[in-house]
Amino acid sequence: MIFFALAILMYFLPSIIGHNKHNAAGIFLVNFFLGWTIVGWVVALFWACTSGPRMPVMVVAGPARYCNGCGTLSAVGAHFCAACGRPV
């Protein structure tokens, strides 16, 4: 039973490594469908190790503006950026 659990863990190792990557769904699908081949497993592992992390999503509620110079979120009603001082 322990051998079976370790075999499943090794099979899905690329998916475990890539769970918080930008292409996590693609890594999982390659690992799930082609992982039984050595080449598919190595490709999924390589993809999981080289893929970039997910980009955070920022949700803005209300009328807010971004600075054109530095991209910082400015407060509502601000005329100048707090980070760089440029007009918003």
TACOR-V279463 format. One record per backbone hydrogen bond with DSSP energy under -1.0 kcal/mol. CO is the residue of the C=O (numbers start at 1). NH is the residue of the N-H. Records with the same first field share a line. If there is no record, write none. Layout:
BEGIN
CO->NH + NH
END
This chain:
BEGIN
1->5
2->6
3->7
4->8
5->9
6->10
7->11
8->12
10->13
12->16
13->17
14->18
18->21
20->54
21->24
23->27
24->28
25->29
26->30
27->31
28->32
29->33
30->34
34->37
37->41
38->42
39->43
40->44
41->45
42->46
43->47
44->48
45->49
46->50
47->51
52->22
62->64
65->74
67->71
72->67
75->78
79->88
81->85
86->81
END
